[in-house]
Amino acid sequence: MQMTVLLHLVMIGAAADLLSGMIPNGLIVAGLLCGMAGQICALGAQGWINWILGVVIPLVALAGLYWFRMIGAGDIKLLCVIGGFLGPGRCVSCIILTFLFGGLISAILVIKRRNLFARLFYFRSYIAHFLQTKQWSSYRRESGRDGQFCFSLPVLLGLVFTLGGGI
């Protein structure tokens, strides 16, 4: 039952992200509370520890990508919800699968958009500018979205494969 609730929460989050570009915070709060309740009901005090670790792992693991604005806060929060339900071990598996699917989708989009060299040049320029100036700037540009896509889709795919046996 818990995994069905989780799957539905993440599907709703991904749909909202695709439609509006945002994942509702109310959905995140509901997901965190449901995950906490499920862990505590299933494992007692150990469930509380599993929930905390599952929620914290995505925050710590993806903080650098968020700082450079290479991933959105909603995507990290959605992974925190997943971690709250799955606990730390399966959360790590889900994150790995999420990034594998994200890489696959990126490769497909680069081929479709025919912008491999433009994307590589942009990344090289960004890194060179950061190393030269030591000043933070957002990786994502507001103009030109040729390198962006809705990352909640790989999050959903990572979850589905994790629930199906994953890695």
N, C-alpha and C positions, 0 to 999 in steps of 0.2 A: 504494500500500500504506500509506504514512504517513497519508494522509487517512482511510483506512478505520479505522486504529488510533485516530486522534484522534476520529473520530465515535463509535466504540464507547466510548471512555473517557468522553466527555461524556454519552453516553446513560446509561451506568452511573451517573455522578455525578448526573445529573438524577433518575434513578429512585431512587437512594439518598436524595436530598434530599426527594423527594416522600413516600417511605415513612417516613423517620426524622427529617427536618428537618435532616440533616447530610450533608455530602459527606466521605467518608472521606479522611483525610490520606494513607493508603497509596496510594490512587488518584491523588492529586495528585502525590506523589513519583514514582510510576511514570510518570505522564504527562509530568512535567518531564524525567525521564531519557530517555524515548523521544523526546521532542521535541528534546532536545539531541543525542542520537545521530543522529537523522535529519538535522538541520541540518548537523552536522559531516560526516557521510558524503556528503551531497549537495554541500556547498559548501566544505568544508575550513575554513580559518581564518575566512573570511567567514561561514560557518555559525555559528560560535561567537558572532560579533558579532550576527548576526541573532537567535540564540536569546536572548542577554542582553537585547537591546533589546525583543524580543517579550515577554519575561517582565516587564521593568521597566515598560513602558508602562501596563498595567492597574493596577499598584501605585501609580504616580504619579498617573494620571488619576482613580482612584477613591478615593484616600486620604481626601479630604474627606467623601465620602459614607459611608465606613466610620467615620470619626471621629464623625460624628453618628448612627451606627447606622441609616443609611437603606438600607444594603446589607450583606449578611453577608460575613464573611471567606471562607467557602467559595465564594461566587459569584466573588469577586475571584480566588481561587486557581484556580478553574476557567478563568477568562479568562486567567490567566497561563499555564496549560497550553496553551490555544489559541494564545496569542502565541508560546510556545516552538516550536510546530509551524509556524505560519504566518509568523512574522517580523513586523517592526514595521508595515509598510504594511497588510497584510491584517488584522492584529490591530486596528488602528484602525477599519477597515471593519466588522469583526465587533462591536466595542464599539458603534459607531453603530447598527448593525442591532439589536443586543441591546436598546438603550434604546428604539428605535422599537417593537419588539415588546413591550417592557415597558410602554410607554405605551398601546399598543393593548389589552393584557390588562388594564391598570389601568382603562381606560375601560369595557371590557366588565364588569368586576367592579363598578365604581361604578354602572353602569346596573342590573345584576342585583341588587345589594345596596341600591339606592336610597339611597345615603348620600353623594351629591355634596356637599351643603351641610355635612354633619357633617365630611367629610374636609377641605374648604376651611377651615372654622372651626378645626379641629384644627391645620392647617398654619399658619394666620395666628396662632393663639395661641402655637404653638411658636416661631415667628420673633420675635414680639413679646416673649415671655419671654426669649429669648436676647439680643435687642438691649437689653432693659431691665436684665438682671442681668449680662450678659457671662459667664455661667456655662454650662458645658457640661452638657447632659442628653441622655439617649438619646431619639431621635425615636420609636423603637418602644416601645410600652407592652407590659408583660407581660400586663396584663388587656385584654381586647377586641382581637381580632385582625381587626377589620373592615376595616382598611386594609392588610393584609399578604397576600402570596402568595409562592409558591415561585419565586424569581427565576432559578433554574437552567433553568426552561422557556424564558424568553426568551433565555438564553444559548445553549441548544441550537438554538432557531430561528434566532438570529443566525448561528450557525456553519453551519447547513444552507444558509442563503441566501448566506453568504459563499463557501462551497465551490461553490455553484451559479452563481456569477458575481457575486453581490452588487453592491456599489457601488464 
